[in-house]
Amino acid sequence: MKKVLVLGFFLFILLIPVNVWAVEFSIDATNINAQLRKDGQVDVKESHTYEFEGDFNGITRRLISKEKTTIKNFQATENGKELKVEKDGDVYKVYRGGSDETVTVDITYTITNGVERFEDVAQFYYPFF
C-alpha cells in the first residue's frame, strides 16, 4: 500500500502543469544592405524590427560563413547606442532586455572574401538566411 501511495504521489507531481518561459515575438521588418568593395570584402548593414510580447533579453543572429569567407567586426546598435554582443559558434547573441515592446536593432559586419573576382567578371552570393 505504501508503494502505491509513493508511486501515485510521483505521478501526480509529474502531471502538474509547468510554466514555460518562452517569449513570443514577430519580426515585422528586415532590411539587408550589402556594399561590395573592389578588394572583395562586403560591408553589410542589417536592420531588424522585432515586436515582443512578454519579457525578453535580446535577439540572436546566426550567420554561417561560406567556404573561404569570414565574418568580422560584428556590431549591434539601437538608436545609435551600442549593444553588448557575444559570439557562440556561428550565433551572435545581442543583449537588450525589455518587455512588451517593438525594438529595431541595426547590425553591421564585414564579410571577407565575399566577392569572387575573375578576369572578366565578379560574383556575389551569400546565404543571409
Summary of the structure (lengths in Angstrom):
residues: 129
radius of gyration: 22.4
end to end distance: 58.5
largest distance: 85.6
contacts: 291
relative contact order: 0.24
helix: 10%
strand: 57%
